[in-house]
């Protein structure tokens, strides 16, 4: 669980990069070595290592050294916490928009001009005077 704003910030920072998102997608299939993560990306191994460090610092990825190979695995806990944070904001916005819709509907009902009984749709200022 994300304990504070800086944890949430680090998750969103990690997710902001398309290369890191691709790495996370790959890790969704199962653990992979750092070099395997970089195979399909147009970057050097040193750049891949830096991206993995960002993912690890955010908590989205766990790494483990196995001999000479650094293996990476996905940690979904910070992602679920970020998802919960987004859902809470979405719910607030949806409630606000629902309330706005109600207010606009009430305002429209109270400001609609009465129609002329003889000629529906005419505004009283458009009535014929005799």
Protein Blocks (a to p, Z undefined) as FASTA:
>chain_A
ZZbfklmmmmmmmmmpmklmmmmmmmmnoccdfklmmmmpccdfklmmmmmmmmmmnopa
ccddehjaccddddfklmmmmmmmmmmmmmmmmmmmmmmmmmmmmmmmmmpccddfklgh
iafklpccZZ
